[in-house]
Amino acid sequence: MSGSGRAGPPPAPDPLPIAVVDNHTHLDMSREGEDPPDLAAVIAAATAVGVPRMVQIGCDLPGARFTVEVIERYAALLGGVALHPNEAPRLHERRELDSARSEIERLAAHPRIRVIGETGLDYFRTGSEGVAAQQDSFRWHIDLAKRTGKTLQVHDREAHEDVMRILAEEGAPEHTVLHCFSGDMAMARECVELGYYLSFAGTVTFKNATGLRNALAVTPADNLLVETDAPFLTPSPHRGATNAPYLVPLTVRAMAAVLSTDVPFLCTALAANSELLYGPW
């Protein structure tokens, strides 16, 4: 569905008792047929339900430039910049990868850019001919995160083994986040042992996501984050609608149920982990 045929936005969930951070959102993106997000309205709606802070991720050059612009205008936002793994092969083919990396590195120096990401590997949308460019780009971003002392946010789609291998080969940054975690219990346990953080999105609420909930169940609160990946991955019961940071409480409450813990405890942990990774807003 798109345009006037799409249903209105989901209703606001009950506010969280303790404020948390949307660890990964794309406020520069809109779904086909929709207007770009009204940032002031997005922030106000999220703040009203206990999500007053967000990490805006720009994962191509226009998105990275947008990110630097908006983090200077809105105190609620910190930023991340990178070249998405699906972007790297396209830039490589056009012989624009070196210049794009130079600009990402320049933008990453902004004091309110706290994340290098999302970077990583995506074997779902990019075929075998793009794997080498993706892996090279991932290694470059890992190095940039270490050189700048910023948190690395990793995109991993159908590439679990190579993501973990390259992080091990390069040496993961001190603070490494598996954004929109999609692995199984064994991978979750391995990530925890390595000190990585696992960020769960609305996918953990989907009916067919039993394996993902099992992975969440073995992840300590000290390693957890929550995100929207908006405008995508809207949590149940609104799957298919346009996602936005104000829907984070649905995912938080679903996570608390899986972990058999109370919502205030989980919120406290999520907020503390975000502060540790990203510093003060």
VEXDREN-2710 file (C-alpha; in Angstrom, 1 decimal):
% VEXDREN-2710
k/r/px/py/pz
1/MET/0.0/0.0/0.0
2/SER/1.1/3.6/-0.6
3/GLY/-0.1/7.1/-0.6
4/SER/-3.8/7.7/0.3
5/GLY/-4.5/4.0/0.3
6/ARG/-2.3/3.4/3.4
7/ALA/-4.0/3.4/6.8
8/GLY/-3.3/6.1/9.3
9/PRO/-0.5/5.8/11.8
10/PRO/-0.9/3.3/14.7
11/PRO/-2.2/4.8/18.0
12/ALA/0.4/5.8/20.6
13/PRO/1.1/3.0/23.1
14/ASP/1.1/3.5/26.8
15/PRO/4.1/5.6/28.0
16/LEU/7.1/3.7/29.4
17/PRO/7.7/4.3/33.2
18/ILE/11.4/5.2/32.6
19/ALA/12.8/6.9/29.5
20/VAL/14.7/4.8/26.9
21/VAL/16.7/5.5/23.7
22/ASP/15.7/4.5/20.2
23/ASN/19.2/3.2/19.4
24/HIS/18.7/3.2/15.6
25/THR/16.3/5.1/13.4
26/HIS/16.3/6.7/9.9
27/LEU/14.6/10.0/10.1
28/ASP/15.9/10.8/6.6
29/MET/13.8/8.0/5.0
30/SER/10.1/7.7/4.2
31/ARG/8.2/4.9/2.7
32/GLU/7.0/5.0/-0.9
33/GLY/4.2/7.5/-1.4
34/GLU/4.6/9.1/2.0
35/ASP/5.9/12.6/2.9
36/PRO/9.3/12.8/4.7
37/PRO/9.0/12.7/8.5
38/ASP/8.2/15.9/10.3
39/LEU/11.1/15.7/12.7
40/ALA/9.7/18.0/15.4
41/ALA/6.4/16.0/15.4
42/VAL/8.3/12.7/15.4
43/ILE/10.4/13.8/18.4
44/ALA/7.4/15.1/20.3
45/ALA/5.4/11.9/19.8
46/ALA/8.3/9.8/21.0
47/THR/9.0/12.0/24.0
48/ALA/5.4/11.7/25.0
49/VAL/5.7/7.9/25.4
50/GLY/9.1/7.8/27.1
51/VAL/11.4/7.8/24.2
52/PRO/12.9/11.4/24.3
53/ARG/16.3/10.5/22.7
54/MET/17.1/8.9/19.4
55/VAL/20.2/7.9/17.4
56/GLN/19.7/9.0/13.8
57/ILE/21.6/6.8/11.3
58/GLY/22.7/8.1/7.9
59/CYS/23.9/5.2/5.8
60/ASP/24.7/6.8/2.5
61/LEU/26.2/10.2/1.7
62/PRO/22.9/12.2/1.5
63/GLY/21.8/10.5/4.7
64/ALA/25.1/11.2/6.4
65/ARG/24.9/14.9/5.5
66/PHE/21.3/15.0/6.7
67/THR/22.3/13.4/10.0
68/VAL/25.0/16.1/10.7
69/GLU/22.5/18.8/9.9
70/VAL/19.7/17.5/12.2
71/ILE/21.8/16.6/15.2
72/GLU/22.8/20.3/15.2
73/ARG/19.2/21.4/15.3
74/TYR/17.6/18.9/17.7
75/ALA/18.9/18.1/21.1
76/ALA/17.0/14.8/21.1
77/LEU/19.2/13.4/18.4
78/LEU/22.7/12.0/18.2
79/GLY/24.0/10.6/15.0
80/GLY/25.8/7.8/13.1
81/VAL/27.3/7.9/9.7
82/ALA/28.5/5.2/7.3
83/LEU/28.2/3.6/3.9
84/HIS/25.6/0.8/4.1
85/PRO/26.9/-2.6/2.9
86/ASN/24.6/-2.4/-0.1
87/GLU/25.9/1.1/-0.9
88/ALA/29.6/0.0/-1.0
89/PRO/29.4/-2.2/-4.2
90/ARG/27.5/0.6/-6.1
91/LEU/30.1/3.2/-5.1
92/HIS/32.9/0.8/-6.0
93/GLU/31.5/0.2/-9.5
94/ARG/31.3/3.9/-10.1
95/ARG/34.8/4.4/-8.8
96/GLU/33.5/6.8/-6.1
97/LEU/34.2/4.7/-3.0
98/ASP/37.4/6.5/-2.0
99/SER/35.8/9.9/-2.2
100/ALA/32.8/8.7/-0.3
101/ARG/34.9/7.3/2.5
102/SER/36.8/10.6/2.8
103/GLU/33.5/12.4/3.3
104/ILE/32.2/9.9/5.8
105/GLU/35.4/10.3/7.8
106/ARG/35.1/14.0/7.7
107/LEU/31.5/13.9/8.9
108/ALA/32.3/11.4/11.6
109/ALA/34.5/14.0/13.3
110/HIS/31.4/16.0/14.4
111/PRO/31.2/15.8/18.2
112/ARG/27.5/14.7/18.1
113/ILE/28.3/11.9/15.7
114/ARG/28.8/9.0/18.2
115/VAL/28.3/6.0/15.9
116/ILE/30.1/4.6/12.9
117/GLY/27.4/2.7/11.2
118/GLU/25.5/1.1/10.0
119/THR/28.1/-1.0/8.3
120/GLY/28.5/-4.7/7.9
121/LEU/27.4/-7.3/5.4
122/ASP/24.2/-7.9/3.5
123/TYR/24.1/-11.1/1.4
124/PHE/20.3/-10.8/0.9
125/ARG/20.3/-7.8/-1.5
126/THR/23.8/-7.9/-2.9
127/GLY/24.9/-10.9/-4.9
128/SER/28.3/-12.7/-4.8
129/GLU/29.8/-10.1/-7.2
130/GLY/29.5/-7.5/-4.4
131/VAL/30.8/-9.5/-1.5
132/ALA/34.4/-8.4/-1.8
133/ALA/33.5/-4.7/-1.9
134/GLN/31.2/-5.2/1.1
135/GLN/33.8/-7.0/3.2
136/ASP/36.5/-4.4/2.4
137/SER/34.1/-1.6/3.3
138/PHE/33.2/-3.3/6.6
139/ARG/36.9/-3.6/7.5
140/TRP/37.4/0.1/6.7
141/HIS/34.5/1.1/9.0
142/ILE/35.8/-1.1/11.8
143/ASP/39.1/0.7/11.6
144/LEU/37.4/4.1/11.5
145/ALA/35.4/3.3/14.6
146/LYS/38.6/2.3/16.4
147/ARG/40.5/5.4/15.3
148/THR/37.7/7.8/16.3
149/GLY/36.7/6.0/19.5
150/LYS/33.1/5.8/18.4
151/THR/30.6/2.9/18.7
152/LEU/30.3/0.6/15.8
153/GLN/26.8/-0.4/14.6
154/VAL/26.8/-3.5/12.5
155/HIS/24.2/-4.5/9.8
156/ASP/24.1/-8.3/9.4
157/ARG/21.7/-9.8/7.0
158/GLU/22.2/-13.5/6.1
159/ALA/25.9/-13.1/6.8
160/HIS/26.3/-14.1/10.4
161/GLU/29.5/-16.2/10.0
162/ASP/31.3/-13.6/7.9
163/VAL/30.3/-10.8/10.2
164/MET/31.6/-12.6/13.2
165/ARG/34.8/-13.7/11.4
166/ILE/35.7/-10.2/10.2
167/LEU/35.0/-8.6/13.5
168/ALA/37.4/-11.2/15.0
169/GLU/40.1/-10.7/12.3
170/GLU/40.1/-6.9/12.5
171/GLY/39.5/-6.7/16.3
172/ALA/36.2/-5.3/17.2
173/PRO/36.0/-1.8/18.6
174/GLU/35.5/-1.5/22.4
175/HIS/31.8/-0.7/21.8
176/THR/30.2/-2.9/19.1
177/VAL/26.5/-3.2/18.5
178/LEU/24.7/-5.8/16.4
179/HIS/21.9/-3.6/15.1
180/CYS/18.5/-5.3/14.5
181/PHE/20.0/-8.5/15.8
182/SER/18.9/-11.5/13.7
183/GLY/21.0/-14.4/14.9
184/ASP/20.1/-17.5/17.0
185/MET/20.8/-18.4/20.6
186/ALA/24.3/-19.7/19.9
187/MET/25.2/-16.4/18.1
188/ALA/23.7/-14.4/20.9
189/ARG/25.8/-16.2/23.5
190/GLU/28.9/-15.8/21.4
191/CYS/28.3/-12.0/21.1
192/VAL/27.7/-11.7/24.8
193/GLU/31.0/-13.5/25.6
194/LEU/32.8/-11.0/23.3
195/GLY/31.2/-8.0/25.0
196/TYR/29.0/-7.0/22.0
197/TYR/25.6/-5.3/22.5
198/LEU/22.5/-6.7/20.8
199/SER/19.9/-4.3/19.6
200/PHE/16.4/-5.7/19.1
201/ALA/13.8/-4.2/16.8
202/GLY/10.1/-4.8/16.1
203/THR/11.0/-8.1/14.5
204/VAL/11.2/-9.7/18.0
205/THR/7.5/-9.2/18.3
206/PHE/6.6/-11.0/15.0
207/LYS/4.6/-14.2/15.4
208/ASN/7.2/-16.3/13.4
209/ALA/10.2/-15.0/15.3
210/THR/10.5/-17.7/17.9
211/GLY/14.2/-18.2/17.2
212/LEU/14.9/-14.5/17.7
213/ARG/13.0/-14.5/21.0
214/ASN/15.1/-17.5/22.1
215/ALA/18.2/-15.4/21.4
216/LEU/16.8/-12.5/23.4
217/ALA/16.1/-14.8/26.3
218/VAL/19.8/-15.7/26.7
219/THR/21.0/-12.1/26.5
220/PRO/21.8/-10.4/29.8
221/ALA/20.2/-7.0/30.3
222/ASP/23.7/-5.4/30.4
223/ASN/24.1/-6.3/26.7
224/LEU/20.7/-5.1/25.4
225/LEU/19.5/-2.2/23.4
226/VAL/16.2/-1.4/21.6
227/GLU/15.6/0.3/18.3
228/THR/12.9/0.9/15.6
229/ASP/15.0/0.9/12.4
230/ALA/12.1/3.2/11.4
231/PRO/10.4/3.6/9.1
232/PHE/10.7/-0.2/8.7
233/LEU/10.1/-3.3/11.0
234/THR/7.0/-1.9/12.8
235/PRO/6.3/-4.1/15.9
236/SER/3.1/-6.2/16.2
237/PRO/0.2/-5.6/16.2
238/HIS/0.9/-2.9/13.6
239/ARG/3.3/-4.9/11.4
240/GLY/3.1/-3.3/7.9
241/ALA/2.4/0.2/9.0
242/THR/5.0/2.9/9.0
243/ASN/7.3/2.7/12.0
244/ALA/8.5/5.6/14.1
245/PRO/10.3/6.1/17.4
246/TYR/7.0/6.5/19.4
247/LEU/6.3/2.8/18.9
248/VAL/9.4/1.7/20.9
249/PRO/7.3/0.9/24.0
250/LEU/5.7/-2.0/22.1
251/THR/9.0/-3.6/21.6
252/VAL/10.3/-2.9/25.1
253/ARG/7.2/-4.5/26.6
254/ALA/7.6/-7.6/24.4
255/MET/11.2/-7.9/25.3
256/ALA/10.3/-7.7/29.0
257/ALA/7.8/-10.5/28.6
258/VAL/10.4/-12.7/26.9
259/LEU/13.0/-12.0/29.6
260/SER/10.4/-12.5/32.4
261/THR/11.4/-9.2/33.9
262/ASP/9.5/-6.1/34.8
263/VAL/9.4/-3.2/32.4
264/PRO/11.0/-0.6/34.7
265/PHE/14.0/-2.8/35.3
266/LEU/14.5/-3.3/31.5
267/CYS/14.0/0.4/30.8
268/THR/16.7/1.2/33.4
269/ALA/19.1/-1.2/31.7
270/LEU/18.4/0.0/28.2
271/ALA/18.9/3.6/29.2
272/ALA/22.2/2.9/31.1
273/ASN/23.6/0.9/28.1
274/SER/22.8/3.7/25.7
275/GLU/24.5/6.2/28.0
276/LEU/27.5/4.0/28.2
277/LEU/27.8/3.6/24.4
278/TYR/26.8/7.1/23.2
279/GLY/27.5/9.4/26.1
280/PRO/25.4/12.3/27.1
281/TRP/23.0/13.9/24.7
END
